[in-house]
């Protein structure tokens, strides 16, 4: 209308007036378009099979019971990892005299042999998790946990002890990688961080369970004095049989995990990736209804190119954006391990002995570490979706650097005892609410759907390589540079971690895996 009047008006005054109207028309038009776009943004999401529209103001009603059942079944892998990971620390004072382990190398190998298996398990996930799926490998890991626990308990020489520990390590490496991956791929976006953290909660429960079992079994030996010699331990019930029960008890939860995994569904994102959309739809429908299932299947398909549906293109791992994400995952893996807390877990008896405590006191304090780790995870569960991954990690790594400085100062000045125990527990708390759970949360979120299994397994492999390097080298490093410098080194590593995460770690809270992929990898 305005354009027509402008053409029909020959005089300059009217032309000027109508030009103003012409401009105002376009201003109004822009406002209308903006308002419409806001309405669309707030009410619908144009995702899916090209034309599917999911009303965002209509929240799906989730089957909470089903989701939590799946989560806890998968997180049993985390429980077994936690138990197997820590049981060695409480058994260490007893099996070392039994096998007559004297040198730092022997002691380091006895503690870290399982980690070699963890590396193998993580590598197997790189090769097989995208081909065979998450569920089948988790079932297999449950069998290996049980087989390893029984074999370690019956080992009559140091070689077979380490062989069975390595088999258990394969299960640990697979479970620690696949359990959070599985949960991330089946969890609703708004609850993903919390549900993945449940896996970490189960790890901490497993850690505490191992420490309580170790304490209770050690107390069965009423004839062993509080500060025994190696010869006394070797000849005692604890030195001959007690440590075997510490490992053997794991058979019970391992068989439970093995059985439960037969009753959970396969990862929906793995199913869609492998052309099984109907099966994925049925699972998602059971979780959140028809519209939710249609929307999720559609969105997943958009991030998986047709040529990558049935196989992993390993060349894609070398693309610039994906390579940067893999680099971030590897850095987080080394930071989590070399932040030093695993030394506290594995070598707690040595640390507390150096701080002036006897054997019985050490066993109680090891349980205290497990209790603090468990309680700390609840902080993460209730804050991870509010504060986000990035903020928690930054605050915790900087705080850990400070506390390590104080611990090192305590050993340097000789003020150990209770002071060291308290500072150690503070650092355990900081680690348990940040690097322990959030490494796996971030790792399970930042990689594209089509290569998540392979990419996440690379991070897990780096995690175990870093763990082995730390655990195996600790006795030698401690003897070389001393306790104080050892803890100052961990403090420096945490400080470096803070700087790197500050500049390179993205925030992923509240976003779907597909949204994260579009932002970081596309």
Secondary structure as GFF3:
##gff-version 3
##sequence-region A 1 522
A	DSSP	alpha_helix	2	8	.	.	.	ID=ss1
A	DSSP	alpha_helix	12	43	.	.	.	ID=ss2
A	DSSP	beta_strand	44	46	.	.	.	ID=ss3
A	DSSP	beta_strand	53	55	.	.	.	ID=ss4
A	DSSP	alpha_helix	64	98	.	.	.	ID=ss5
A	DSSP	alpha_helix	104	132	.	.	.	ID=ss6
A	DSSP	alpha_helix	134	154	.	.	.	ID=ss7
A	DSSP	alpha_helix	158	186	.	.	.	ID=ss8
A	DSSP	three_ten_helix	189	191	.	.	.	ID=ss9
A	DSSP	alpha_helix	192	219	.	.	.	ID=ss10
A	DSSP	alpha_helix	230	235	.	.	.	ID=ss11
A	DSSP	alpha_helix	237	237	.	.	.	ID=ss12
A	DSSP	pi_helix	238	242	.	.	.	ID=ss13
A	DSSP	alpha_helix	243	248	.	.	.	ID=ss14
A	DSSP	alpha_helix	250	260	.	.	.	ID=ss15
A	DSSP	three_ten_helix	261	263	.	.	.	ID=ss16
A	DSSP	alpha_helix	268	273	.	.	.	ID=ss17
A	DSSP	alpha_helix	277	288	.	.	.	ID=ss18
A	DSSP	alpha_helix	290	302	.	.	.	ID=ss19
A	DSSP	three_ten_helix	306	308	.	.	.	ID=ss20
A	DSSP	three_ten_helix	314	318	.	.	.	ID=ss21
A	DSSP	alpha_helix	320	338	.	.	.	ID=ss22
A	DSSP	alpha_helix	341	346	.	.	.	ID=ss23
A	DSSP	alpha_helix	348	354	.	.	.	ID=ss24
A	DSSP	alpha_helix	359	387	.	.	.	ID=ss25
A	DSSP	alpha_helix	389	413	.	.	.	ID=ss26
A	DSSP	alpha_helix	418	432	.	.	.	ID=ss27
A	DSSP	alpha_helix	435	445	.	.	.	ID=ss28
A	DSSP	three_ten_helix	449	451	.	.	.	ID=ss29
A	DSSP	alpha_helix	452	504	.	.	.	ID=ss30
A	DSSP	alpha_helix	513	520	.	.	.	ID=ss31
###
